[in-house]
């Protein structure tokens, strides 16, 4: 893994790229969510990331950690349902892990996201195989060892791996066997977050 130093500008661009991807994929996220959830995941994520971009443009934070903490805070306050607290926790905890450093390496970002992932697992009580965002996040964070592109690929594979799973957590778990055969919307939006990260790195 080439350990390039990433500054706050990189993290602001990452959040903007994530907002762009969520915008483009909002309809698909809602479609996936209408099969096994409340049919609002696309609109919720769209609103949340638009608020993140607006907040970061109005007052650009000076460090990578501060960018993620600010983004997480916005997602918690603007995204409805379970997604806001889960995404917000992921980014805020990762941001806190990065501390006050003006630049961070990919290895430091991985350590931050690992802490964020642990916090999300604790908050949602989900583990890999439960058909949740964890199924995309866990392999993505692990693959950051290799590269940002490998992390994006692992997240996408993780999201697709949820199709045959039986949901054991969240709204989809109420459907029992009927949750099988559908891709999890939370895992899908998590994959978009890592796709945006790889995109900005390119």
Secondary structure, 3 states (H helix, E strand, C coil): CCCCCEEHHHHHHHHHHHHHHHHHHHHHHHHHHHHHCCCCHHHHHHHHHHHHHHHHHHCCCCCHHHHHHHHHHHHHHHCCHHHHHHHHHHHHHHHHHHCCCCEECHHHHHHHHHHHHHHHHHHHCCCCCCCCCHHHHHHHHHHCCCCHHHHHHHHHHHHHCCCCCCCCCCHHHHHHHHHCCCCCHHHHHHHHHHHHHHHHHC
